Amino acid sequence: MKDQRNYLIFFILTLIAILFFPRDLFGREIEISADRMEVFEDEGLAIFTGKVFAKSRDLRLWTEKLYIYYTRGEKRREIQKLIALGAVRIERDKWRSVAGKATYFRDQEKLVLEDSPKVWYEDNLVEGDLIVVYFKEERSEVFSKEGGRVRLKIYER
């Protein structure tokens, strides 16, 4: 029974890594709307605040504040890292997640969800204190703080 449960946990986490988050989390084109935008060109930083909504392909993100770190090329800017803070919600198809903070490292193809992160696929739920998705390795990890627990809720059909 314990082996079956471990297999189900591994299966769900692998699905999260492969299906919910594309290998390139944000594609070449991102649409962002917000109440305010500040750009610090010398630092390679754009900050969006107030009812932020970002969309890239079929991925949608809502948050209170979004930091985008980029490098400048000859013709365009290339995103290096994104940090979403406050009431973060990410959706793609039947997948959705919420967290207090989400950080995406483009060069490592890694997403870190913090501050009470939860990830659903339909009714199935994974939650812990920290969820890390490694896109290159097609795997994810869920951590709990000392004394805490990781939780998985699966509905069999």
TIVO-2410 file (N, C-alpha, C; in nm, 3 decimals):
# residues 157
REC num residu      c1      c2      c3 atome chaine
REC   1      M   0.082  -0.120   0.000     N      A
REC   1      M   0.000   0.000   0.000    CA      A
REC   1      M   0.087   0.126   0.000     C      A
REC   2      K   0.195   0.124   0.080     N      A
REC   2      K   0.284   0.239   0.087    CA      A
REC   2      K   0.352   0.261  -0.047     C      A
REC   3      D   0.392   0.151  -0.116     N      A
REC   3      D   0.455   0.163  -0.248    CA      A
REC   3      D   0.358   0.223  -0.349     C      A
REC   4      Q   0.231   0.184  -0.343     N      A
REC   4      Q   0.131   0.241  -0.433    CA      A
REC   4      Q   0.116   0.390  -0.409     C      A
REC   5      R   0.111   0.430  -0.283     N      A
REC   5      R   0.096   0.571  -0.250    CA      A
REC   5      R   0.218   0.651  -0.298     C      A
REC   6      N   0.338   0.597  -0.277     N      A
REC   6      N   0.459   0.664  -0.324    CA      A
REC   6      N   0.459   0.676  -0.476     C      A
REC   7      Y   0.414   0.571  -0.545     N      A
REC   7      Y   0.406   0.575  -0.690    CA      A
REC   7      Y   0.306   0.682  -0.735     C      A
REC   8      L   0.191   0.691  -0.670     N      A
REC   8      L   0.092   0.792  -0.706    CA      A
REC   8      L   0.146   0.932  -0.684     C      A
REC   9      I   0.217   0.955  -0.573     N      A
REC   9      I   0.276   1.085  -0.547    CA      A
REC   9      I   0.376   1.120  -0.657     C      A
REC  10      F   0.464   1.025  -0.690     N      A
REC  10      F   0.561   1.047  -0.796    CA      A
REC  10      F   0.492   1.076  -0.928     C      A
REC  11      F   0.388   1.002  -0.959     N      A
REC  11      F   0.314   1.019  -1.083    CA      A
REC  11      F   0.252   1.158  -1.091     C      A
REC  12      I   0.185   1.200  -0.985     N      A
REC  12      I   0.121   1.332  -0.983    CA      A
REC  12      I   0.224   1.443  -0.996     C      A
REC  13      L   0.335   1.433  -0.922     N      A
REC  13      L   0.438   1.536  -0.930    CA      A
REC  13      L   0.502   1.542  -1.068     C      A
REC  14      T   0.521   1.428  -1.131     N      A
REC  14      T   0.577   1.425  -1.266    CA      A
REC  14      T   0.480   1.490  -1.364     C      A
REC  15      L   0.350   1.462  -1.348     N      A
REC  15      L   0.250   1.527  -1.433    CA      A
REC  15      L   0.252   1.678  -1.416     C      A
REC  16      I   0.267   1.722  -1.292     N      A
REC  16      I   0.276   1.866  -1.267    CA      A
REC  16      I   0.391   1.925  -1.346     C      A
REC  17      A   0.506   1.861  -1.338     N      A
REC  17      A   0.626   1.913  -1.406    CA      A
REC  17      A   0.610   1.913  -1.558     C      A
REC  18      I   0.550   1.810  -1.613     N      A
REC  18      I   0.543   1.796  -1.759    CA      A
REC  18      I   0.426   1.870  -1.820     C      A
REC  19      L   0.309   1.856  -1.763     N      A
REC  19      L   0.189   1.910  -1.826    CA      A
REC  19      L   0.154   2.052  -1.785     C      A
REC  20      F   0.167   2.082  -1.657     N      A
REC  20      F   0.122   2.212  -1.610    CA      A
REC  20      F   0.213   2.323  -1.656     C      A
REC  21      F   0.341   2.301  -1.646     N      A
REC  21      F   0.437   2.405  -1.680    CA      A
REC  21      F   0.515   2.365  -1.804     C      A
REC  22      P   0.501   2.439  -1.912     N      A
REC  22      P   0.578   2.406  -2.030    CA      A
REC  22      P   0.727   2.424  -2.004     C      A
REC  23      R   0.811   2.359  -2.083     N      A
REC  23      R   0.957   2.370  -2.062    CA      A
REC  23      R   1.001   2.516  -2.062     C      A
REC  24      D   0.946   2.596  -2.151     N      A
REC  24      D   0.975   2.738  -2.150    CA      A
REC  24      D   0.850   2.804  -2.093     C      A
REC  25      L   0.851   2.828  -1.962     N      A
REC  25      L   0.731   2.874  -1.891    CA      A
REC  25      L   0.666   2.992  -1.961     C      A
REC  26      F   0.745   3.090  -1.995     N      A
REC  26      F   0.693   3.204  -2.070    CA      A
REC  26      F   0.761   3.204  -2.205     C      A
REC  27      G   0.681   3.200  -2.309     N      A
REC  27      G   0.734   3.195  -2.445    CA      A
REC  27      G   0.795   3.327  -2.487     C      A
REC  28      R   0.812   3.342  -2.615     N      A
REC  28      R   0.874   3.463  -2.669    CA      A
REC  28      R   0.784   3.585  -2.654     C      A
REC  29      E   0.655   3.564  -2.650     N      A
REC  29      E   0.563   3.677  -2.641    CA      A
REC  29      E   0.484   3.670  -2.510     C      A
REC  30      I   0.490   3.778  -2.435     N      A
REC  30      I   0.416   3.786  -2.309    CA      A
REC  30      I   0.332   3.913  -2.313     C      A
REC  31      E   0.204   3.899  -2.280     N      A
REC  31      E   0.117   4.015  -2.266    CA      A
REC  31      E   0.099   4.040  -2.117     C      A
REC  32      I   0.122   4.164  -2.075     N      A
REC  32      I   0.109   4.198  -1.932    CA      A
REC  32      I   0.024   4.323  -1.919     C      A
REC  33      S  -0.070   4.318  -1.825     N      A
REC  33      S  -0.145   4.439  -1.791    CA      A
REC  33      S  -0.136   4.458  -1.640     C      A
REC  34      A  -0.135   4.583  -1.596     N      A
REC  34      A  -0.122   4.615  -1.454    CA      A
REC  34      A  -0.168   4.760  -1.434     C      A
REC  35      D  -0.183   4.798  -1.307     N      A
REC  35      D  -0.218   4.937  -1.276    CA      A
REC  35      D  -0.099   5.030  -1.299     C      A
REC  36      R   0.023   4.976  -1.279     N      A
REC  36      R   0.142   5.060  -1.289    CA      A
REC  36      R   0.262   4.977  -1.337     C      A
REC  37      M   0.352   5.043  -1.412     N      A
REC  37      M   0.475   4.978  -1.456    CA      A
REC  37      M   0.591   5.075  -1.435     C      A
REC  38      E   0.699   5.022  -1.379     N      A
REC  38      E   0.823   5.099  -1.365    CA      A
REC  38      E   0.933   5.020  -1.435     C      A
REC  39      V   1.018   5.088  -1.509     N      A
REC  39      V   1.129   5.022  -1.578    CA      A
REC  39      V   1.258   5.088  -1.533     C      A
REC  40      F   1.352   5.004  -1.491     N      A
REC  40      F   1.485   5.049  -1.451    CA      A
REC  40      F   1.582   4.986  -1.552     C      A
REC  41      E   1.601   5.056  -1.662     N      A
REC  41      E   1.677   5.004  -1.775    CA      A
REC  41      E   1.820   4.967  -1.735     C      A
REC  42      D   1.885   5.050  -1.654     N      A
REC  42      D   2.023   5.021  -1.613    CA      A
REC  42      D   2.035   4.891  -1.534     C      A
REC  43      E   1.930   4.859  -1.456     N      A
REC  43      E   1.931   4.735  -1.377    CA      A
REC  43      E   1.871   4.617  -1.452     C      A
REC  44      G   1.809   4.643  -1.566     N      A
REC  44      G   1.743   4.536  -1.641    CA      A
REC  44      G   1.625   4.482  -1.563     C      A
REC  45      L   1.540   4.574  -1.515     N      A
REC  45      L   1.428   4.536  -1.428    CA      A
REC  45      L   1.303   4.613  -1.467     C      A
REC  46      A   1.192   4.539  -1.478     N      A
REC  46      A   1.061   4.600  -1.496    CA      A
REC  46      A   0.973   4.551  -1.381     C      A
REC  47      I   0.901   4.643  -1.318     N      A
REC  47      I   0.814   4.609  -1.205    CA      A
REC  47      I   0.671   4.648  -1.240     C      A
REC  48      F   0.583   4.550  -1.232     N      A
REC  48      F   0.441   4.573  -1.256    CA      A
REC  48      F   0.368   4.558  -1.124     C      A
REC  49      T   0.280   4.654  -1.092     N      A
REC  49      T   0.208   4.648  -0.965    CA      A
REC  49      T   0.059   4.674  -0.987     C      A
REC  50      G  -0.021   4.617  -0.899     N      A
REC  50      G  -0.165   4.640  -0.900    CA      A
REC  50      G  -0.240   4.558  -1.002     C      A
REC  51      K  -0.307   4.454  -0.956     N      A
REC  51      K  -0.391   4.369  -1.042    CA      A
REC  51      K  -0.315   4.325  -1.168     C      A
REC  52      V  -0.200   4.265  -1.148     N      A
REC  52      V  -0.116   4.223  -1.260    CA      A
REC  52      V  -0.173   4.096  -1.324     C      A
REC  53      F  -0.179   4.098  -1.456     N      A
REC  53      F  -0.220   3.981  -1.533    CA      A
REC  53      F  -0.120   3.962  -1.645     C      A
REC  54      A  -0.064   3.841  -1.654     N      A
REC  54      A   0.031   3.809  -1.761    CA      A
REC  54      A  -0.017   3.686  -1.834     C      A
REC  55      K   0.001   3.686  -1.966     N      A
REC  55      K  -0.042   3.573  -2.048    CA      A
REC  55      K   0.065   3.544  -2.152     C      A
REC  56      S   0.096   3.415  -2.165     N      A
REC  56      S   0.188   3.369  -2.267    CA      A
REC  56      S   0.136   3.234  -2.316     C      A
REC  57      R   0.104   3.227  -2.444     N      A
REC  57      R   0.039   3.108  -2.499    CA      A
REC  57      R  -0.087   3.078  -2.417     C      A
REC  58      D  -0.098   2.956  -2.363     N      A
REC  58      D  -0.218   2.922  -2.286    CA      A
REC  58      D  -0.195   2.930  -2.135     C      A
REC  59      L  -0.084   2.989  -2.093     N      A
REC  59      L  -0.053   3.005  -1.952    CA      A
REC  59      L  -0.097   3.144  -1.907     C      A
REC  60      R  -0.166   3.150  -1.792     N      A
REC  60      R  -0.212   3.278  -1.738    CA      A
REC  60      R  -0.164   3.293  -1.595     C      A
REC  61      L  -0.123   3.415  -1.559     N      A
REC  61      L  -0.073   3.444  -1.425    CA      A
REC  61      L  -0.137   3.570  -1.372     C      A
REC  62      W  -0.185   3.564  -1.247     N      A
REC  62      W  -0.239   3.680  -1.177    CA      A
REC  62      W  -0.155   3.700  -1.051     C      A
REC  63      T  -0.128   3.823  -1.017     N      A
REC  63      T  -0.052   3.853  -0.896    CA      A
REC  63      T  -0.068   4.000  -0.860     C      A
REC  64      E  -0.019   4.037  -0.743     N      A
REC  64      E  -0.024   4.177  -0.701    CA      A
REC  64      E   0.098   4.255  -0.751     C      A
REC  65      K   0.212   4.185  -0.762     N      A
REC  65      K   0.336   4.251  -0.806    CA      A
REC  65      K   0.420   4.152  -0.885     C      A
REC  66      L   0.474   4.198  -0.998     N      A
REC  66      L   0.557   4.112  -1.083    CA      A
REC  66      L   0.687   4.184  -1.117     C      A
REC  67      Y   0.799   4.119  -1.081     N      A
REC  67      Y   0.932   4.169  -1.115    CA      A
REC  67      Y   0.984   4.086  -1.232     C      A
REC  68      I   1.028   4.154  -1.337     N      A
REC  68      I   1.086   4.085  -1.451    CA      A
REC  68      I   1.230   4.136  -1.468     C      A
REC  69      Y   1.325   4.043  -1.452     N      A
REC  69      Y   1.466   4.075  -1.470    CA      A
REC  69      Y   1.506   4.029  -1.610     C      A
REC  70      Y   1.575   4.116  -1.683     N      A
REC  70      Y   1.608   4.086  -1.821    CA      A
REC  70      Y   1.747   4.136  -1.857     C      A
REC  71      T   1.797   4.083  -1.968     N      A
REC  71      T   1.920   4.135  -2.026    CA      A
REC  71      T   1.883   4.199  -2.159     C      A
REC  72      R   1.962   4.297  -2.199     N      A
REC  72      R   1.935   4.367  -2.324    CA      A
REC  72      R   2.024   4.315  -2.435     C      A
REC  73      G   1.962   4.275  -2.543     N      A
REC  73      G   2.035   4.235  -2.662    CA      A
REC  73      G   2.029   4.346  -2.764     C      A
REC  74      E   2.080   4.321  -2.883     N      A
REC  74      E   2.078   4.422  -2.988    CA      A
REC  74      E   1.936   4.459  -3.030     C      A
REC  75      K   1.852   4.356  -3.047     N      A
REC  75      K   1.718   4.380  -3.100    CA      A
REC  75      K   1.607   4.363  -2.998     C      A
REC  76      R   1.634   4.290  -2.889     N      A
REC  76      R   1.526   4.265  -2.792    CA      A
REC  76      R   1.583   4.237  -2.654     C      A
REC  77      R   1.494   4.230  -2.559     N      A
REC  77      R   1.531   4.196  -2.423    CA      A
REC  77      R   1.499   4.049  -2.398     C      A
REC  78      E   1.582   3.984  -2.320     N      A
REC  78      E   1.560   3.843  -2.290    CA      A
REC  78      E   1.538   3.827  -2.139     C      A
REC  79      I   1.427   3.766  -2.104     N      A
REC  79      I   1.392   3.746  -1.963    CA      A
REC  79      I   1.487   3.647  -1.899     C      A
REC  80      Q   1.537   3.682  -1.781     N      A
REC  80      Q   1.625   3.595  -1.704    CA      A
REC  80      Q   1.552   3.534  -1.585     C      A
REC  81      K   1.470   3.617  -1.519     N      A
REC  81      K   1.401   3.571  -1.397    CA      A
REC  81      K   1.273   3.651  -1.379     C      A
REC  82      L   1.170   3.582  -1.329     N      A
REC  82      L   1.045   3.648  -1.293    CA      A
REC  82      L   1.015   3.617  -1.147     C      A
REC  83      I   0.967   3.718  -1.075     N      A
REC  83      I   0.924   3.698  -0.938    CA      A
REC  83      I   0.785   3.757  -0.924     C      A
REC  84      A   0.688   3.675  -0.887     N      A
REC  84      A   0.551   3.719  -0.865    CA      A
REC  84      A   0.527   3.716  -0.714     C      A
REC  85      L   0.474   3.825  -0.661     N      A
REC  85      L   0.450   3.836  -0.517    CA      A
REC  85      L   0.305   3.873  -0.487     C      A
REC  86      G   0.248   3.807  -0.389     N      A
REC  86      G   0.114   3.841  -0.342    CA      A
REC  86      G   0.003   3.781  -0.423     C      A
REC  87      A  -0.069   3.689  -0.361     N      A
REC  87      A  -0.187   3.626  -0.423    CA      A
REC  87      A  -0.157   3.576  -0.564     C      A
REC  88      V  -0.051   3.498  -0.578     N      A
REC  88      V  -0.010   3.446  -0.709    CA      A
REC  88      V  -0.103   3.332  -0.749     C      A
REC  89      R  -0.151   3.340  -0.872     N      A
REC  89      R  -0.233   3.233  -0.928    CA      A
REC  89      R  -0.185   3.206  -1.069     C      A
REC  90      I  -0.160   3.079  -1.099     N      A
REC  90      I  -0.115   3.038  -1.232    CA      A
REC  90      I  -0.211   2.931  -1.282     C      A
REC  91      E  -0.256   2.945  -1.408     N      A
REC  91      E  -0.349   2.847  -1.465    CA      A
REC  91      E  -0.305   2.808  -1.605     C      A
REC  92      R  -0.328   2.680  -1.633     N      A
REC  92      R  -0.308   2.628  -1.769    CA      A
REC  92      R  -0.397   2.506  -1.784     C      A
REC  93      D  -0.493   2.514  -1.874     N      A
REC  93      D  -0.588   2.405  -1.897    CA      A
REC  93      D  -0.654   2.363  -1.766     C      A
REC  94      K  -0.642   2.234  -1.730     N      A
REC  94      K  -0.705   2.182  -1.608    CA      A
REC  94      K  -0.618   2.199  -1.484     C      A
REC  95      W  -0.502   2.264  -1.502     N      A
REC  95      W  -0.408   2.283  -1.393    CA      A
REC  95      W  -0.420   2.423  -1.336     C      A
REC  96      R  -0.400   2.435  -1.205     N      A
REC  96      R  -0.394   2.567  -1.144    CA      A
REC  96      R  -0.309   2.560  -1.018     C      A
REC  97      S  -0.252   2.672  -0.983     N      A
REC  97      S  -0.174   2.678  -0.861    CA      A
REC  97      S  -0.194   2.814  -0.795     C      A
REC  98      V  -0.175   2.816  -0.665     N      A
REC  98      V  -0.176   2.940  -0.588    CA      A
REC  98      V  -0.056   2.937  -0.494     C      A
REC  99      A  -0.005   3.056  -0.464     N      A
REC  99      A   0.108   3.069  -0.373    CA      A
REC  99      A   0.121   3.216  -0.335     C      A
REC 100      G   0.196   3.242  -0.233     N      A
REC 100      G   0.225   3.380  -0.195    CA      A
REC 100      G   0.338   3.437  -0.279     C      A
REC 101      K   0.424   3.346  -0.330     N      A
REC 101      K   0.539   3.389  -0.411    CA      A
REC 101      K   0.573   3.281  -0.513     C      A
REC 102      A   0.604   3.324  -0.634     N      A
REC 102      A   0.650   3.232  -0.739    CA      A
REC 102      A   0.772   3.295  -0.805     C      A
REC 103      T   0.877   3.215  -0.821     N      A
REC 103      T   1.000   3.262  -0.885    CA      A
REC 103      T   1.035   3.165  -0.997     C      A
REC 104      Y   1.058   3.221  -1.116     N      A
REC 104      Y   1.097   3.141  -1.231    CA      A
REC 104      Y   1.237   3.181  -1.274     C      A
REC 105      F   1.328   3.083  -1.279     N      A
REC 105      F   1.466   3.103  -1.324    CA      A
REC 105      F   1.477   3.045  -1.464     C      A
REC 106      R   1.486   3.132  -1.562     N      A
REC 106      R   1.482   3.085  -1.700    CA      A
REC 106      R   1.604   3.001  -1.737     C      A
REC 107      D   1.725   3.042  -1.696     N      A
REC 107      D   1.845   2.968  -1.735    CA      A
REC 107      D   1.848   2.828  -1.675     C      A
REC 108      Q   1.788   2.810  -1.558     N      A
REC 108      Q   1.782   2.678  -1.494    CA      A
REC 108      Q   1.654   2.604  -1.529     C      A
REC 109      E   1.560   2.674  -1.594     N      A
REC 109      E   1.427   2.620  -1.621    CA      A
REC 109      E   1.366   2.562  -1.493     C      A
REC 110      K   1.360   2.648  -1.391     N      A
REC 110      K   1.313   2.605  -1.260    CA      A
REC 110      K   1.209   2.704  -1.208     C      A
REC 111      L   1.101   2.651  -1.152     N      A
REC 111      L   0.997   2.731  -1.090    CA      A
REC 111      L   0.990   2.696  -0.943     C      A
REC 112      V   0.990   2.798  -0.857     N      A
REC 112      V   0.982   2.779  -0.713    CA      A
REC 112      V   0.855   2.847  -0.664     C      A
REC 113      L   0.765   2.769  -0.603     N      A
REC 113      L   0.642   2.822  -0.544    CA      A
REC 113      L   0.658   2.820  -0.393     C      A
REC 114      E   0.635   2.935  -0.327     N      A
REC 114      E   0.653   2.948  -0.183    CA      A
REC 114      E   0.529   3.009  -0.118     C      A
REC 115      D   0.533   3.013   0.013     N      A
REC 115      D   0.426   3.074   0.093    CA      A
REC 115      D   0.292   3.005   0.067     C      A
REC 116      S   0.278   2.888   0.125     N      A
REC 116      S   0.155   2.807   0.117    CA      A
REC 116      S   0.116   2.770  -0.026     C      A
REC 117      P   0.208   2.714  -0.102     N      A
REC 117      P   0.175   2.677  -0.240    CA      A
REC 117      P   0.083   2.555  -0.246     C      A
REC 118      K  -0.007   2.560  -0.343     N      A
REC 118      K  -0.097   2.448  -0.370    CA      A
REC 118      K  -0.105   2.434  -0.522     C      A
REC 119      V  -0.106   2.309  -0.569     N      A
REC 119      V  -0.118   2.282  -0.711    CA      A
REC 119      V  -0.228   2.179  -0.730     C      A
REC 120      W  -0.321   2.207  -0.823     N      A
REC 120      W  -0.432   2.117  -0.853    CA      A
REC 120      W  -0.425   2.073  -0.998     C      A
REC 121      Y  -0.468   1.951  -1.022     N      A
REC 121      Y  -0.505   1.904  -1.154    CA      A
REC 121      Y  -0.645   1.849  -1.137     C      A
REC 122      E  -0.743   1.914  -1.199     N      A
REC 122      E  -0.884   1.886  -1.173    CA      A
REC 122      E  -0.904   1.895  -1.023     C      A
REC 123      D  -0.946   1.788  -0.956     N      A
REC 123      D  -0.968   1.793  -0.811    CA      A
REC 123      D  -0.848   1.746  -0.730     C      A
REC 124      N  -0.746   1.689  -0.795     N      A
REC 124      N  -0.629   1.637  -0.725    CA      A
REC 124      N  -0.542   1.753  -0.677     C      A
REC 125      L  -0.490   1.739  -0.556     N      A
REC 125      L  -0.418   1.849  -0.491    CA      A
REC 125      L  -0.286   1.802  -0.433     C      A
REC 126      V  -0.182   1.886  -0.451     N      A
REC 126      V  -0.053   1.868  -0.386    CA      A
REC 126      V  -0.022   1.999  -0.316     C      A
REC 127      E   0.019   1.990  -0.188     N      A
REC 127      E   0.055   2.113  -0.117    CA      A
REC 127      E   0.165   2.086  -0.017     C      A
REC 128      G   0.238   2.189   0.016     N      A
REC 128      G   0.348   2.183   0.112    CA      A
REC 128      G   0.391   2.324   0.143     C      A
REC 129      D   0.512   2.339   0.195     N      A
REC 129      D   0.563   2.472   0.224    CA      A
REC 129      D   0.642   2.529   0.106     C      A
REC 130      L   0.693   2.440   0.021     N      A
REC 130      L   0.773   2.481  -0.094    CA      A
REC 130      L   0.757   2.376  -0.203     C      A
REC 131      I   0.727   2.421  -0.325     N      A
REC 131      I   0.716   2.331  -0.440    CA      A
REC 131      I   0.816   2.380  -0.544     C      A
REC 132      V   0.904   2.289  -0.590     N      A
REC 132      V   1.005   2.324  -0.688    CA      A
REC 132      V   0.985   2.235  -0.811     C      A
REC 133      V   0.977   2.298  -0.928     N      A
REC 133      V   0.960   2.225  -1.053    CA      A
REC 133      V   1.086   2.244  -1.136     C      A
REC 134      Y   1.150   2.132  -1.172     N      A
REC 134      Y   1.271   2.133  -1.255    CA      A
REC 134      Y   1.231   2.087  -1.394     C      A
REC 135      F   1.218   2.180  -1.487     N      A
REC 135      F   1.168   2.146  -1.620    CA      A
REC 135      F   1.265   2.061  -1.700     C      A
REC 136      K   1.393   2.091  -1.694     N      A
REC 136      K   1.493   2.015  -1.770    CA      A
REC 136      K   1.494   1.868  -1.730     C      A
REC 137      E   1.473   1.843  -1.602     N      A
REC 137      E   1.477   1.707  -1.550    CA      A
REC 137      E   1.338   1.642  -1.547     C      A
REC 138      E   1.235   1.719  -1.584     N      A
REC 138      E   1.097   1.671  -1.581    CA      A
REC 138      E   1.063   1.608  -1.447     C      A
REC 139      R   1.090   1.683  -1.340     N      A
REC 139      R   1.058   1.636  -1.207    CA      A
REC 139      R   1.021   1.754  -1.119     C      A
REC 140      S   0.960   1.725  -1.007     N      A
REC 140      S   0.927   1.829  -0.910    CA      A
REC 140      S   0.943   1.773  -0.770     C      A
REC 141      E   0.954   1.862  -0.674     N      A
REC 141      E   0.968   1.825  -0.534    CA      A
REC 141      E   0.875   1.911  -0.451     C      A
REC 142      V   0.823   1.852  -0.345     N      A
REC 142      V   0.740   1.925  -0.250    CA      A
REC 142      V   0.805   1.909  -0.114     C      A
REC 143      F   0.829   2.021  -0.047     N      A
REC 143      F   0.896   2.020   0.082    CA      A
REC 143      F   0.803   2.073   0.190     C      A
REC 144      S   0.828   2.028   0.314     N      A
REC 144      S   0.759   2.084   0.429    CA      A
REC 144      S   0.865   2.136   0.525     C      A
REC 145      K   0.827   2.234   0.604     N      A
REC 145      K   0.917   2.287   0.705    CA      A
REC 145      K   0.928   2.185   0.818     C      A
REC 146      E   1.024   2.206   0.903     N      A
REC 146      E   1.043   2.114   1.015    CA      A
REC 146      E   0.913   2.099   1.094     C      A
REC 147      G   0.872   1.976   1.112     N      A
REC 147      G   0.748   1.949   1.183    CA      A
REC 147      G   0.625   1.956   1.096     C      A
REC 148      G   0.639   2.005   0.973     N      A
REC 148      G   0.526   2.016   0.882    CA      A
REC 148      G   0.508   1.889   0.801     C      A
REC 149      R   0.410   1.887   0.717     N      A
REC 149      R   0.381   1.770   0.635    CA      A
REC 149      R   0.349   1.814   0.492     C      A
REC 150      V   0.385   1.729   0.398     N      A
REC 150      V   0.343   1.743   0.259    CA      A
REC 150      V   0.210   1.673   0.246     C      A
REC 151      R   0.120   1.729   0.167     N      A
REC 151      R  -0.012   1.670   0.156    CA      A
REC 151      R  -0.047   1.646   0.010     C      A
REC 152      L  -0.106   1.530  -0.015     N      A
REC 152      L  -0.151   1.493  -0.148    CA      A
REC 152      L  -0.293   1.440  -0.136     C      A
REC 153      K  -0.380   1.490  -0.220     N      A
REC 153      K  -0.520   1.442  -0.220    CA      A
REC 153      K  -0.552   1.401  -0.363     C      A
REC 154      I  -0.580   1.272  -0.381     N      A
REC 154      I  -0.608   1.218  -0.515    CA      A
REC 154      I  -0.750   1.162  -0.517     C      A
REC 155      Y  -0.821   1.196  -0.624     N      A
REC 155      Y  -0.955   1.143  -0.644    CA      A
REC 155      Y  -0.948   1.041  -0.757     C      A
REC 156      E  -0.981   0.916  -0.726     N      A
REC 156      E  -0.983   0.814  -0.829    CA      A
REC 156      E  -1.116   0.818  -0.900     C      A
REC 157      R  -1.111   0.797  -1.027     N      A
REC 157      R  -1.235   0.804  -1.107    CA      A
REC 157      R  -1.276   0.665  -1.148     C      A
***
